[in-house]
Amino acid sequence: MQPMLTTEEVAEGLRVETVTVRRLVARGEIEAYRVGSEYRFRLADIDKYLARQRIDAGTGDATERPETLTARARTVLTLAQDEAARLNHAYVGTEHLLLGLIAEGKNIVAKVLDSRGIDLDRVRTTIERLMADRPDRPDQPKQRGREDINLAPRARKAFAAAADEAVRRGQGGNIAPEHLFLGLLCEGKEGIAGGVLVDLGVDLEQVREQTIQAVWKS
């Protein structure tokens, strides 16, 4: 059973006063459950409310507008580029972004994955195994630098989804590592990052819920 949020926790997450939350409940905009004289909220219902409030985050690539990335998210992107260079890949894909999230180490995502036994070495090993037979893996490696590496299409889609997540969660489009991770999960197991996590025994829906819960509690 999913943990329930208090009115105070919802207010903090939405960055509003508790009285505003109660008004939203009274207007039927957020579903709530009575526990004595207090309300309790399911995370899924808050997500539904946020989805209805969705605002177009704008066009363009978030990585081309670095002001949309928090300092920690910029570090994640830099680490992802380094991981792609280390693996001699000509692009930054969702798998490299996943590595960057874990390598940064201090963000919510890294802590959630660590609680599930997912560390940098395990993810690197899995990526190398899954990528071994891909045609874009060169037989005679060319040394690549960070400046030679651009985002792959799925990684760009992940950043676009991350921008939407940031807006939905009241961050004004400022992408933090947790938003990027939620963007990666939008690709499901069709994206390499999702496929890697599934290969490591992670339930993508469960880790999404755990991440959102950790964001609300942070």
Secondary structure, DSSP 8 states (H G I E B T S, - for coil): ----EEHHHHHHHHTS-HHHHHHHHHTTSS--EEETTEEEE-HHHHHHHHHHT-----SS-GGGSGGGB-HHHHHHHHHHHHHHHHTT-SEE-HHHHHHHHHHH-SSHHHHHHHHTT--HHHHHHHHHHHHTT-TTS-SS-----GGG-EE-HHHHHHHHHHHHHHHHTTSTT-B-HHHHHHHHHTTGGGSHHHHHHHHTT--HHHHHHHHHHHHHH-
